[in-house]
Amino acid sequence: METSAELYKRVERELYIETVKGEKFFIDKPVFDIETIAHALGNQCRYTGHVRKFYSVAEHSVLVADIMHVLKLGNPFEGLMHDAAEAYLSDIAAPWKVLLPDYKVLEAKIEKPLRKFYGVPELMGDGVKRADWLALFIEAQDLMVTGAKDWTSPEGVKEQAIEIAHLFPIHAYSPGMARKVFLRRYAELTQ
């Protein structure tokens, strides 16, 4: 009998995942839906689940958008959507992602058309990158046992995150609430 990996390799062109709405999502013919994205990101826990309390990619995305807005780092909508491809792939911890070059290929196959569909720049802007780093260290102060004291970061990021963390409380929403907060922020930013 074949393993699932062997079968999927044999029928590679027919592969898809089923979304929460029962739709087939093909990686080579992606069709995007903001409710599906919000649902999936709300259900995914950041930090590979190694957190004191559940914390979703959806809440992280809202945090990045909020940081961008408050610090005037660019378009908050780009921040909200910066991890949207993970709704169809999964959140992989950054230290492992660099070890998975094939994952980066898959990510690009979804991210490029997704960014085009939602009207954000093809390449992630420096403001989003900065806000994403700041979010990482703001989150870690509440969610990680060590507070990320020994984590590697660009110069000045940890210090700035500590300085501004009080402006950005971590709520650790339930998956359903994270979905709602993400969709509310999406509506605000697309009006």
C-alpha positions as CSV (number, residue, x, y, z in Angstrom):
1,M,0.0,0.0,0.0
2,E,1.2,3.5,-0.8
3,T,1.9,6.1,1.8
4,S,0.1,9.4,1.5
5,A,3.3,11.1,0.4
6,E,3.8,8.5,-2.4
7,L,0.2,8.8,-3.6
8,Y,0.3,12.6,-3.5
9,K,3.5,12.7,-5.5
10,R,2.0,10.4,-8.1
11,V,-1.1,12.7,-8.5
12,E,0.7,16.0,-7.9
13,R,-1.3,18.0,-10.6
14,E,-4.6,17.1,-8.9
15,L,-3.6,18.1,-5.4
16,Y,-5.6,20.7,-3.4
17,I,-6.6,21.5,0.1
18,E,-10.2,22.0,1.2
19,T,-11.0,25.3,2.7
20,V,-13.4,25.9,5.6
21,K,-16.1,26.7,3.0
22,G,-15.6,23.3,1.3
23,E,-13.9,24.8,-1.7
24,K,-10.8,23.3,-3.4
25,F,-7.7,25.5,-3.3
26,F,-5.1,24.5,-5.9
27,I,-1.7,25.9,-5.5
28,D,-1.2,26.5,-9.2
29,K,-4.7,28.1,-9.6
30,P,-5.2,30.0,-6.4
31,V,-8.5,31.7,-5.7
32,F,-8.5,33.9,-2.6
33,D,-11.3,34.6,-0.1
34,I,-10.8,37.0,2.8
35,E,-13.2,35.1,5.1
36,T,-11.3,31.8,4.4
37,I,-8.0,33.6,5.1
38,A,-9.3,35.1,8.4
39,H,-10.6,31.7,9.5
40,A,-7.4,29.8,8.8
41,L,-5.1,32.5,10.3
42,G,-7.4,32.7,13.4
43,N,-6.9,29.0,13.9
44,Q,-3.1,28.9,13.5
45,C,-1.0,29.4,16.6
46,R,2.3,31.4,16.3
47,Y,5.6,30.2,17.6
48,T,4.7,26.6,16.6
49,G,2.4,26.6,19.6
50,H,5.2,27.0,22.1
51,V,3.4,29.9,23.9
52,R,2.0,30.5,27.3
53,K,-1.5,31.0,25.8
54,F,-2.9,30.6,22.3
55,Y,-1.9,33.4,20.0
56,S,-3.0,33.4,16.4
57,V,-1.4,34.5,13.1
58,A,-4.6,36.6,12.6
59,E,-4.0,38.6,15.8
60,H,-0.3,38.9,14.9
61,S,-1.4,40.3,11.5
62,V,-3.6,42.9,13.1
63,L,-0.7,43.8,15.4
64,V,1.6,44.4,12.5
65,A,-1.0,46.6,10.8
66,D,-1.5,48.6,14.0
67,I,2.3,49.1,14.5
68,M,2.6,50.3,11.0
69,H,-0.3,52.8,11.5
70,V,1.0,54.2,14.8
71,L,4.7,54.4,13.8
72,K,3.8,55.5,10.3
73,L,5.8,52.7,8.6
74,G,3.7,52.5,5.5
75,N,0.4,51.1,4.5
76,P,-1.2,49.2,7.4
77,F,-3.2,47.1,4.9
78,E,0.1,45.5,3.7
79,G,0.9,44.7,7.3
80,L,-2.5,43.1,7.8
81,M,-2.0,40.9,4.7
82,H,1.7,40.1,5.1
83,D,1.2,36.6,6.3
84,A,-2.0,35.8,4.4
85,A,-0.4,33.1,2.3
86,E,0.0,31.1,5.6
87,A,-3.8,30.6,5.5
88,Y,-3.1,28.1,2.7
89,L,0.3,26.8,3.7
90,S,0.7,27.1,7.5
91,D,2.9,29.2,9.8
92,I,6.4,27.8,9.9
93,A,8.8,29.1,12.6
94,A,11.3,31.4,10.9
95,P,14.4,29.5,12.1
96,W,13.1,26.4,10.3
97,K,11.8,28.2,7.3
98,V,15.3,29.1,6.2
99,L,16.1,25.3,6.2
100,L,13.1,24.6,3.8
101,P,13.9,26.1,0.4
102,D,11.1,24.1,-1.2
103,Y,8.7,25.8,1.2
104,K,9.8,29.2,0.0
105,V,9.0,28.1,-3.5
106,L,5.5,27.1,-2.5
107,E,5.1,30.3,-0.5
108,A,6.0,32.4,-3.5
109,K,3.5,30.5,-5.7
110,I,0.7,31.7,-3.4
111,E,2.1,35.0,-2.1
112,K,2.8,36.6,-5.5
113,P,-0.8,36.2,-6.9
114,L,-2.3,36.9,-3.4
115,R,-0.4,40.2,-3.1
116,K,-1.5,41.1,-6.6
117,F,-5.2,40.2,-5.9
118,Y,-5.3,42.3,-2.8
119,G,-3.3,45.2,-4.3
120,V,-0.3,45.2,-2.1
121,P,3.3,45.6,-3.5
122,E,4.8,42.4,-5.0
123,L,7.7,42.6,-2.6
124,M,7.3,43.2,1.1
125,G,8.2,46.8,2.1
126,D,10.8,47.7,4.7
127,G,8.0,49.2,6.9
128,V,6.3,45.8,7.1
129,K,9.5,44.1,7.8
130,R,10.3,46.5,10.7
131,A,6.7,46.2,12.1
132,D,6.9,42.4,11.8
133,W,10.2,42.3,13.8
134,L,8.7,44.7,16.4
135,A,5.6,42.5,16.7
136,L,7.8,39.5,17.3
137,F,9.5,41.0,20.3
138,I,6.4,42.7,21.7
139,E,4.6,39.3,21.5
140,A,7.5,37.5,23.0
141,Q,7.4,39.6,26.2
142,D,3.9,38.3,27.0
143,L,3.9,34.9,25.3
144,M,7.4,33.3,25.6
145,V,8.9,32.0,28.9
146,T,12.2,33.8,28.2
147,G,10.7,36.9,26.8
148,A,13.0,36.4,23.8
149,K,16.0,37.7,25.7
150,D,18.5,35.7,23.6
151,W,16.8,35.9,20.3
152,T,18.7,37.4,17.3
153,S,17.3,40.6,16.0
154,P,18.3,43.6,13.8
155,E,20.0,46.3,15.7
156,G,17.7,48.3,18.0
157,V,14.5,46.2,17.4
158,K,14.4,44.6,20.8
159,E,15.0,47.9,22.6
160,Q,12.3,49.7,20.5
161,A,9.8,46.8,21.1
162,I,10.3,47.0,24.9
163,E,9.8,50.8,24.7
164,I,6.6,50.7,22.7
165,A,5.0,47.4,24.0
166,H,2.6,49.3,26.3
167,L,0.9,50.7,23.2
168,F,0.1,47.3,21.8
169,P,-1.4,44.9,24.3
170,I,-1.5,41.2,23.5
171,H,-5.0,39.9,23.8
172,A,-4.5,36.2,23.0
173,Y,-7.9,36.0,21.4
174,S,-9.7,32.8,20.8
175,P,-9.6,31.6,17.2
176,G,-13.2,32.8,16.6
177,M,-12.5,36.2,18.1
178,A,-9.2,36.6,16.2
179,R,-11.0,35.9,13.0
180,K,-13.6,38.6,13.8
181,V,-10.9,41.2,14.8
182,F,-9.0,40.4,11.6
183,L,-12.1,40.9,9.4
184,R,-13.0,44.1,11.3
185,R,-9.6,45.5,10.6
186,Y,-9.7,44.4,7.0
187,A,-13.1,46.2,6.6
188,E,-11.6,49.4,8.2
189,L,-8.6,49.4,5.9
190,T,-10.5,48.7,2.7
191,Q,-13.2,51.3,3.0
